[in-house]
């Protein structure tokens, strides 16, 4: 995520000299925050509204979560200013100590791995619909008449795409294609939001759509209500990149950063909520975990959306792989340097290629056998709780132990930090438990 943010920062700061670090204004900071947050998580929001038990419940949970989302961004900006570090892991290590910093690196790498899986699941879903659309256009038959052949299987198409496109893009040390395609994620999200709203109003009838809650009172209703939290965490996840954005701003005042955080989250809430509400009202209880899968394969408007999301994911996947690979590769190279005393370019190249092949292969196999993206997002949402809740809360608690503030401010901030950590631990435990139970239930 830091690489995605830094590349965007460099593009928005062309006027800066090579000797000076790029300086971001308010508009550039908000734009990069939006570009980082808006992405594949949008596809899951209508299904999350269904699982939560309806529009009112889902929006209520979303608004409560928004308080913690903005709080996490503000705390991380403050921690970056105090520690003078420019990456998420460095801030956590500097503020909270080496042990918490190492935990942050592990969570960071695993989170990126699961995001890679989610991206491939998204690509696989879109390939399935695109192959069906192509067959219908060529043969003139209906969607349900497509015969099964090994070469028409969407999993085979995903394998070919990983082999021919994703692997060559992922092997190099540096990935420059992102600078030309990074805006696609935001474009795809905005386009999908408008398309979902338009499709709802163009429907001939809404009488057959059941949008009433399907769960009862008690424990099950609470569990259903909290089931939307992992999707919110995955969708609004820009906290890993916010420190890189904050460090590059020309105005690093805390109140200015609060303003940037609030404005960015406001626009995200508008897009995510509109898509969730209108997608859920369009299909009701039968909405798919990937909203695009609910629309017919021959719908031209949604074919464009599938292409936008597919290309966006394919070009961003190598960036995610690069970030995760760098954490593992650095560990391997440190061990090699400690054992032998020197790391040759050939050894580094072999390790980089091997890690790339292993990363793509494992994520590909998992994506092929995951029924839908909701299960992956449940896991990602749990891990995201570390970056949105737990680590920011810990940073605030540790900072208050050394910063010269009044006892009252110190007490309030420490209590809020503890609350944030506890809420994050609960979300992680609840989301991960539900995800594991659902996976075991389907085995």
Steps between C-alpha positions, in 0.01 A plus 500: 500500500787738572635439149159578352480821701859607426461447125183707506674771701783521248251535215314784671822685578659537157582862572727406790871480433684169515694621802194585707241252625160536335255718694131421491217745526157423643350396168786263418487340845124442481531360146767248600307396811194436285701311240649279770170429677265455204546162338386140484336520843218696339380184323414338836303785659147414373545143628625638833182712528300181449700311763464787748124468484408804297593854405435663839713255696785503249519880484487522881797265532676693223456833681631361829795345319569836333589652839774241548612521137557876522650467847753245370606730216544796735699293753730365229569849366577617853724198562687569175562859608623391844721214378616676178454173308343477155368142477242313704738229622770750596255712697369198693853374567624841614201576723402158635832314501668227299267213598183687395683615187576139404136405562404788271724363224346152530146640489598728212634212292205268575251777428660564161494127426126478571436816297679327210263204539199733504624674185531169316152399614370827356682437171369143491141617550530757223665250265210262555245761398713636215553154352125441521431836335743424219341159440150649487609775260680258265240221498184702556379252763375571852721514809391162637594309183879535522655149495781416738847446354834511678613792284184700582539449876559834672763338724702404195466855369621632837803269486591622151461862609728447801758325282497737204424839658534512880822298534705706249375822661590379850855369456691832461635680807312819422156519342439812296176410321300610802566868427298471178213289631464593868198721436303203364395384847334831582345521153362147529354571846331824391368339181359201689327726755326700225415184303342325800285804579395538136416129469276521806292784357485336157352180642151426370379383841627474856210288624687168493798626700502399867700746706357442846736362768512123514651453846318506828570663831772408743850367449452414132387856420806646673726260312336600172539867585872466570552292185516825300809620692760293305369643173519852641858440617601357161323773305625800698851363545740782418674524837818325384549771238388800706841547665673527161236754397530700823880506477483656153253778583608862503275573798554243774285674758288258700172683437575512128560124505170453686331697221662283230399181682138610547457616139657182360285271714189705418537442125577133561187465714286660229625267225498183712160571655328587173634185337404287799150645533403491133667166432317345794166658403543376143553132585399466864586170665626344176780754454835333427809557714645668188229743385612474137416129504134587563463678167453314169816421308363681193445833678729739310512755783621236744738345246682835498509495881643145497771605258590805711520300820684214331770721348534697822550186709743345251721811505485553878562133589874526416528800734343303785731208423802730492422636847442157653799350324728778623427413865581131447794569269661737748477232769657238269780737398572590864530132588727441199716799592525378859591145388739573213585866544409606145196496274574469129269649235445150359377373839269797539362446151435129559326572830287774345386277212435204732295710743303650213414159353406358841286804588306490172464120507364481853261793460383354168425158650309654791303733269402210273332312783343789690124504423461876535693805611298547822701229675831661404378845606399361841861399557640824357259705709624328813865567415415857397383559857867500602579790265179698560449441872767309690828656382366860502358441850833364621684793344275746683549322835880490462523861381305624799761348729771735371330806349483817713122535528269588785385214728143538376596473133730210581220314680243560224739397221620192689143387568407552134808308391406209726140506371628497141727202570219307674255569216761394246575179690128422513456562127802287419380213718139517385579536128765230498284257699201545269720465190658176629162355605346576160795345315488186718123478456539490121772235502 
